[in-house]
Amino acid sequence: MNEKNNQFVKTLLPIIGAVLVVAGAIAYICLKLADELKYKEKWKDYDECGWH
């Protein structure tokens, strides 16, 4: 039984690690997009006057 649990853990840990890496990458991309939208919103009024 112990060896069966050990094999299960060895299989499960890389899957959990991969899911965490993918979730982190998606969160990073979402935060970067939100930051870019916030930046564009801040400077949109200055596009017409030539300041930015």
N, C-alpha and C positions, 0 to 999 in steps of 0.2 A: 504494500500500500504506500509506503514512504517513497519508493522509487517512482511509482505512478504519479504521485503528487509533485515530485521533483521534476519529472518530465513535463507536467502540465505548467509548472511555473516557468521552466525554461522556454516553453512555447509562448506563454502568455506575456512575459515581460517585454520581448522585442515588439510585440504587437501594440502593447500599451505605450511603449516608447515612441513608436512610429506615429500613433494617433496624437500623442502630445506634441510631437514635432510639427505635424500637419496643422493642428489647432493653433499652435504658436505662430506659424507662418501666416495662416489666415487672419489671425488677430492683428499681426503686424501690418499686413496689407490693408486691412480695414482702417486701422489707425492712421496709416499714411494717406489713404484716400480722404478720410475725414479732415485731416490736417490740410491737405491740398485744397479741398473745397472751402474750408474756413479761410484760407489765405486768399483764394480767388474772390470770395465774398467780400473780404476786407478791402481789396484793391479795385473792385469793379467800378466804383464811382470815379476813379482816377484814370480809367482807360480813355475816356473821352477828352480829357484835358491835356493828355500827353505827359503826365507825371510818372506814369509807370508803364 
